[in-house]
Amino acid sequence: MSMEYEFTDGRKMNVGTMFCVGQNYSKHAKEMGSEVPKDPIIFLKPANAYIPDGGKIILPSISNLPHHEVELVVIIGKDCDNIDINEAKNYIAGYAVGLDITLRDIQNKAKKDGHPWAVAKGFRTSAPISKIIPSSQFGIDIPDFELELKVNGEIKQRVNTNEMERSVEVLISYLSGIFGLREGDCIFTGTPEGVGVINHGDKLHAQLKGYVTLEVKVE
Ligand code: MG
């Protein structure tokens, strides 16, 4: 069964490849004990990792340290290869808030051993994404958003997306040049500082302030 995003105007679109960016906010890079990398850190999640607003995160028993990472998610609306930075905005279908749920202990071990992050980042239900706000709702420029995450009502992460080290335009240009981007692909644009543990029974409430919310429960 193919997974489908839902837009705030009721449209639907098949979920494609999910591209994720590591350490795109300097304060988060610092809390992870590193600096913003010279070249972007890119990893993938399978489409099967997607869950919609109201869904449930099912934590795999292989981890004792699942973490939340709230992120702006950009959904690609048209196929593109080798796109210039100043053309990038023409390929955006819309914006959403997402959670890059991460098995931090598994990821730390993979980093240490020089192994891929696929298990730590791509397990089933690791990619909750809100409804998508159509890009047509905004002017010609890519908007800045206030991104926020509450866990059980307490604010854990909050940032303005204008603090990203690499902008949405830069990321689209980079990814389109290397992988090519296709309709339904999305980009998790990186998390701000304040990542932390989630536990069974937690309620996660993420939002792009004034636009869209995402509520999921940890099973
Ligand atoms: Mg992330």
Residues whose N, C-alpha, C, O or C-beta is under 5 A from the ligand:
A	BS01	MG	V21 E69 D100 G190 T191
